[in-house]
Amino acid sequence: MTMLQRLRADHAPSLLAFERENRDYFAASVPDRGDGYFAGFDAHLVELLAEQAAGRLYFHVLTDASGAVLGRVNLVDVEGGSAELGYRVAERATGQGLATSAVRELCGLARVSYGLRVLRARTTLDNPGSRAVLARTGFVPDGEISLDGRPGLRFARVLDDGEDGSGGA
């Protein structure tokens, strides 16, 4: 059983382990966070939690029954009723529908708990898994972009008034 939880300070050890264990896997499809991210992880987490408390972003972890982090699902650049969605799932947990269910749940939280009306997302064309998650969760393509020199797509989803996170597209 997995659980989507808003990021807290006590998630730090499991979150850092998740990022370290999956660093090479993530770097194959998104820019690497760099050594500085890992060296300054604790200070960075304190900053993120402060921004979350101020309502500028909402970070979530997807955990298994033991509390190990299997994924992250985040909303950043929160402003004017919209936010940018980002997510990543551990290599060992891919192909199980976890990203899809977590994104669906976060869409409900975004509308009901955070008062958001529109979510945006981006991915590269060579990341079919991410594009599939977005399509399954009601995001529609909204233009071509370049992400770190790679061709990509921008997506958007308008959140319905009845959005509760239980379903989705």
SVG drawing of the C-alpha trace seen along z (x, -y; Angstrom):
<svg xmlns="http://www.w3.org/2000/svg" viewBox="-19 -36 48 39">
<polyline fill="none" stroke="black" stroke-width="0.4" points="0.0,0.0 1.3,-3.5 0.4,-6.8 0.8,-10.4 1.9,-12.7 2.7,-16.3 6.5,-16.7 7.6,-17.0 11.0,-17.3 10.9,-13.8 10.8,-12.5 14.4,-13.8 16.3,-10.5 14.0,-8.5 13.8,-11.3 17.6,-11.6 17.9,-7.8 15.4,-7.9 17.2,-10.7 20.6,-9.0 19.4,-5.5 17.7,-6.9 20.1,-9.6 21.5,-7.9 18.0,-6.7 16.5,-10.2 19.5,-11.8 18.7,-9.7 15.5,-11.7 15.8,-15.0 18.7,-17.2 20.8,-15.9 20.4,-17.8 24.2,-18.0 26.5,-17.2 25.6,-20.5 22.0,-19.3 23.2,-16.2 25.8,-18.1 23.4,-20.8 20.3,-18.6 19.3,-19.4 19.6,-23.2 17.7,-22.9 14.9,-20.9 14.5,-23.6 14.1,-26.2 11.5,-24.1 9.5,-23.6 9.5,-27.3 8.3,-28.0 5.6,-25.3 4.4,-26.9 4.1,-30.2 2.0,-28.6 4.5,-29.1 4.9,-25.4 3.5,-22.0 5.8,-19.0 4.6,-15.5 6.2,-12.1 4.7,-8.8 5.7,-6.2 5.3,-2.5 4.0,-0.7 7.5,-0.9 7.8,-4.7 10.3,-4.4 9.9,-7.1 8.8,-5.7 8.2,-9.0 7.7,-12.7 4.8,-14.7 5.2,-18.5 3.4,-21.7 5.7,-24.7 5.3,-28.2 2.0,-28.5 0.4,-31.8 -2.9,-33.1 -4.7,-29.8 -2.3,-27.8 0.9,-25.8 3.5,-23.7 3.3,-19.9 6.4,-17.8 6.8,-14.1 9.3,-11.3 9.0,-7.7 11.8,-5.3 13.1,-3.0 12.1,0.1 8.5,-1.3 7.9,-2.1 5.2,-0.4 2.9,0.1 0.6,-2.9 2.0,-4.7 2.7,-8.0 -0.8,-8.0 -2.6,-7.4 -0.4,-9.9 -0.9,-12.6 -4.7,-12.0 -4.7,-12.3 -2.6,-15.5 -5.0,-17.0 -7.8,-16.6 -5.6,-18.1 -4.7,-21.0 -8.3,-21.9 -9.8,-21.1 -7.0,-21.8 -4.9,-24.4 -7.6,-26.2 -5.9,-25.8 -7.8,-25.8 -5.1,-25.1 -2.0,-22.8 0.8,-22.9 3.4,-20.3 6.3,-19.8 8.2,-16.8 10.6,-15.9 9.4,-14.0 11.8,-11.1 9.9,-10.5 6.9,-8.5 6.1,-7.3 5.7,-10.8 3.6,-11.8 1.4,-8.8 0.9,-9.7 -0.2,-13.2 -2.6,-11.9 -4.2,-9.4 -4.7,-12.1 -6.4,-14.6 -3.6,-16.9 -3.7,-18.1 -0.7,-19.3 -0.4,-23.0 2.6,-23.7 6.1,-22.7 9.0,-23.7 12.7,-23.0 13.9,-21.5 17.6,-21.7 18.1,-21.6 15.8,-18.7 12.4,-18.9 9.4,-18.7 5.8,-19.5 4.0,-21.8 0.7,-20.4 -2.2,-21.9 -5.2,-20.7 -8.1,-22.7 -9.3,-21.3 -13.1,-20.8 -15.2,-22.3 -16.1,-18.7 -12.5,-17.5 -11.9,-15.4 -8.9,-13.3 -10.9,-10.1 -11.0,-9.8 -9.8,-11.9 -9.6,-11.4"/>
</svg>
